[in-house]
Amino acid sequence: MGYVYILTNSNKTTLYIGVTNNLLRRLYEHVKTPKPGSFTYRYNLFHLVYAEVQPSIIEAIAREKQLKRWSRKKKDALITNANPEWKDLAIWEEGYDLPEVTLPEKLHLPLFPKRATE
């Protein structure tokens, strides 16, 4: 399984399209341990606004390449269709290393396990 995801900044002016086999781990890397000088760090791209699952990492990479070739208008439409308000889908709670991700049903993604409440 592979994930294609889109991050943006708080003004929604720049997009980053990425691919991973572990979405939660990759979000952690982007948000909690950013690499100074990286594209996401330079442009403050820490808001997950879109994600989709693919059957394999190979298919996810192909989809990432496809999305990167799209116009900004087409990418915006893809995000808006799945997440009309462009809400950040990753919620970082104090004391947790990984975010809780809530994905719109339109994306047909498997549910992420809910955190155990104390």
C-alpha positions as CSV (number, residue, x, y, z in Angstrom):
1,M,0.0,0.0,0.0
2,G,1.2,3.5,-0.7
3,Y,-0.1,7.0,0.0
4,V,0.0,10.2,-2.1
5,Y,-0.6,13.3,0.0
6,I,-0.7,17.1,-0.4
7,L,0.6,19.6,2.1
8,T,0.1,23.3,2.1
9,N,0.9,26.3,4.2
10,S,-1.5,28.4,6.3
11,N,-2.2,30.8,3.4
12,K,-2.7,27.9,1.0
13,T,-0.4,29.5,-1.5
14,T,2.0,26.7,-2.1
15,L,1.5,22.9,-2.5
16,Y,3.8,20.0,-1.9
17,I,2.9,16.5,-3.3
18,G,4.5,13.6,-1.7
19,V,4.4,9.8,-1.6
20,T,5.0,7.3,1.3
21,N,4.3,3.9,2.5
22,N,3.5,5.2,6.0
23,L,1.5,8.4,6.1
24,L,1.7,9.0,9.8
25,R,5.4,8.5,10.0
26,R,5.9,10.8,7.0
27,L,3.8,13.5,8.5
28,Y,5.8,13.2,11.7
29,E,9.0,13.7,9.7
30,H,7.6,16.8,7.9
31,V,6.1,18.5,11.0
32,K,8.1,17.3,14.0
33,T,11.6,16.8,12.5
34,P,11.7,19.1,9.5
35,K,14.9,19.3,7.5
36,P,16.1,23.0,7.3
37,G,16.5,24.0,3.7
38,S,13.9,21.4,2.5
39,F,11.0,22.7,0.3
40,T,8.4,21.9,3.0
41,Y,10.5,23.7,5.6
42,R,11.2,26.8,3.5
43,Y,7.6,27.3,2.6
44,N,6.0,26.1,5.9
45,L,4.1,23.3,4.3
46,F,2.8,21.5,7.3
47,H,-1.0,21.2,6.7
48,L,-2.3,18.0,5.3
49,V,-5.2,18.9,3.0
50,Y,-5.4,15.8,0.8
51,A,-4.3,12.1,0.8
52,E,-5.2,9.0,-1.1
53,V,-4.3,5.4,-0.9
54,Q,-3.0,3.3,-3.7
55,P,-2.7,-0.5,-3.8
56,S,1.1,-0.4,-4.0
57,I,4.0,2.0,-3.6
58,I,4.7,1.7,-7.3
59,E,1.2,2.9,-8.1
60,A,1.5,5.6,-5.5
61,I,4.7,6.9,-7.2
62,A,3.0,6.9,-10.6
63,R,0.0,8.8,-9.2
64,E,2.4,11.3,-7.5
65,K,4.1,12.0,-10.8
66,Q,0.7,12.4,-12.5
67,L,-0.5,14.9,-9.9
68,K,2.8,16.9,-10.2
69,R,2.2,17.4,-13.9
70,W,-1.3,18.8,-13.3
71,S,-2.0,22.6,-13.3
72,R,-2.5,24.4,-10.0
73,K,-6.2,24.8,-11.0
74,K,-6.6,21.1,-11.4
75,K,-4.8,20.3,-8.1
76,D,-7.0,22.9,-6.3
77,A,-10.1,21.2,-7.7
78,L,-8.9,17.8,-6.6
79,I,-8.4,19.1,-3.0
80,T,-11.6,21.0,-2.9
81,N,-13.7,18.1,-4.1
82,A,-12.4,15.9,-1.2
83,N,-11.9,18.6,1.4
84,P,-14.0,21.7,0.5
85,E,-12.7,23.9,3.3
86,W,-9.1,22.7,3.0
87,K,-9.1,21.8,6.7
88,D,-5.9,20.3,8.1
89,L,-6.6,16.6,8.2
90,A,-3.8,15.9,10.7
91,I,-4.5,16.9,14.3
92,W,-1.5,17.1,16.6
93,E,-2.4,16.7,20.2
94,E,-0.1,17.6,23.1
95,G,1.8,14.5,24.4
96,Y,1.4,12.4,21.2
97,D,4.2,11.8,18.8
98,L,1.9,11.1,15.8
99,P,-1.1,13.0,14.6
100,E,-4.6,11.8,14.5
101,V,-5.6,11.9,10.8
102,T,-9.2,12.2,9.8
103,L,-9.7,11.8,6.1
104,P,-12.8,12.7,4.2
105,E,-15.0,9.7,3.2
106,K,-14.7,10.8,-0.4
107,L,-11.1,9.6,-0.4
108,H,-12.1,6.0,0.4
109,L,-9.1,5.4,2.6
110,P,-8.8,2.8,5.3
111,L,-9.5,4.1,8.7
112,F,-6.6,4.9,10.9
113,P,-6.7,3.4,14.3
114,K,-8.1,5.7,16.9
115,R,-5.9,6.6,19.9
116,A,-6.7,5.0,23.2
117,T,-8.2,7.5,25.5
118,E,-6.9,7.7,29.0
